[in-house]
Amino acid sequence: MSWFLQTKMKDLLAAEACNGVIKTGAKESFALMYPNNYNVGMSNLGFQIIYNVINNRKDTICERFFLPEKKDIAEHKKTKTPLLSLENQRALYDFAMIGIAISFEMDYFNILTCLELGKIPLLTKDRTKFDPIVIAGGPCATFNPEPLADFIDVFIIGEGEEVVNNILDKYYEGKAQKLTRTEILHNIAFIKGAYVPCFYKFTINESNIIEKIENDNAPEKIEKQWVENLDDYLGHSVITTANTEFKDMFLVEVSRGCGRHCRFCMAGYAFRKPRQRSLENLCKIINENNLQGKKVGLMGAAVSDYEHINELCESIFQKDLKMSVASLRADSLTCEMVMALAQSGLKTITLAPEAGSERLRKVINKGITLEDLQQGVILAKKAGINNIRLYIMVGLPFEEISDIEEIITMAKNVRGYMDAVGSRGKLTLSVNPFIPKPQTPFQWLPMENLKSITKKIDYLQKEIKKIIGVEIIAESPKEAYIQAVLARANRNIGKCILKTHQLGSVKNFKNVLKDAGLTEEKILYREFTETEILPWHNIDIGVTVDYFKQELTKAKEGLQTIACFDGCKRCGVCK
């Protein structure tokens, strides 16, 4: 056991301030893991919400695990120290159950690293009655769990507050009855929102196309579980610390889900319908927690869409607190909110038109106009915020060369708006390759090939640099393609994830895919037919396949779809 590692974890723990339930005595134990470093994991509000849910049970103590830093991984291996919990430095293999929060595809490889360090068999088929049951939840688990089906015993489909308690109850019930591991998993498989992949057999042909799915006395479809009333559950940080990406920030969930119907956005469909916390609940959270010296971070799919945003900002400032927001929409900014952000020290307003041309914004149903961006610039300048950042995607469905040119035109126009109102700050374009995600109207479409995407980004970088006061930041196309493969693949990809882990570097992933016969042409560059079985076929997020098809047709025709409204029954979520 490494004294260095134990001391480091104790120091991290000592730097934390607790705003919720942490206990040290319970009969059963649950390991909650974030497959990335501590500073990333503790910036994730969903991770903290589930931590609180489990620790509020009288029968269970929940302790946290994180991916060690690279140098610490070497120390683990050198000293043969297993992955340890933050709270009590207990070994991962000592816990009855392990829950993993998965927000990003690139963390798939980290999951195997953590399990191996924790001395847990990587493959579900190799685990015995002496090994923990491994559960995974989060956005990636919901929209396509299949790439990790070889490694995860149970996936939580949807939102975890209620499902995780139901799983724990069923596990303890089975344990009391002395059921086998398989029998317990079979009982869990019938919980709404729980997917146990070992009870499903996928027949996949040489072209990597799923021919059929057979289930072993398990539900044919796994229904998404979601929280109808957010006020029924805690929605804020349980622990704050300076050792996170959001230093000493108290995170508060304002809303969940989005009803804007952006056709590229997995979260907008997988976590529909949109729900908001009551203003009374949010004010109570702010009033009852000791937040002096901390900034309030408002979290949600589009915080500026919150119907009481001005009143909430006023409540925060009455407490002499500063604030930050996770996301903004250019068409729902208010003067009061932007002013509040400026007074909190915000230096850059970030907006997301996603596409340069009005035509392409209609294709993706992003209802942002150049006038909206201009108004955003004006509000920012009035509040004393000089810098503007724009999120843009390239390789969008039905994109033409003229749409790329329109990105340059947009940059010039917005820069011109800034100059006209006297803003001498910087305009930054953040450019990312488009990934056709599962559970969206674009799920059938191919991804644009790497060479073409790289050429477009190179062209934009060259042209944008010619505009004074504008800079461009582009995501690596190569990493985006790894994300895309992991997002769209079936469970055949599991063997490639495992082999890449064994080789010790994600850089080997492309060659591993090639050796396995899983080329980009089979996963990314071909258009899925609307009649074939997709990897996420047995996951029911509530939105009907017919609705996705209708939206794809409207995208091809450049027709827009209005946002969710009371009484709407269009997509199937609100029955």
Secondary structure, DSSP 8 states (H G I E B T S, - for coil): --HHHHHHHHHHHHT-EE-S---S--SEEEEEEESS-HHHHTT-HHHHHHHHHHHTSSSEEEEEEE---HHHHHHHHHHT---B-TTT--BGGG-SEEEEE---GGGHHHHHHHHHHTT--SSGGG--TTS-EEEEESHHHHH--GGGTTT-SEEE-B-HHHHHHHHHHHHHHHHHTT--HHHHHHHHTTSTTEE-GGGEEEEE-TTS-EEEEEESSS-SSEE-B--S-GGGS--B-SEE-SSSSSTTEEEEE-EE---S--TT-HHHHHT-S-EE--HHHHHHHHHHS--TT-EEEEESTTGGG-TTHHHHHHHHHHTT-EEEES---GGG--HHHHHHHHHTT--EEEEEEESSSHHHHHHTT----HHHHHHHHHHHHHHT--EEEEEEEES-TT--HHHHHHHHHHHHHHHHHHHHTT--S-EEEEEEE----TTSTTTTS----HHHHHHHHHHHHHHHTTSTTEEEEE--HHHHHHHHHHHH--GGGHHHHHHHHHHT-GGGHHHHHHHTT--HHHHTSS---TTSB-TTTTEE-SS-HHHHHHHHHHHHHT-------TT--SSSS--
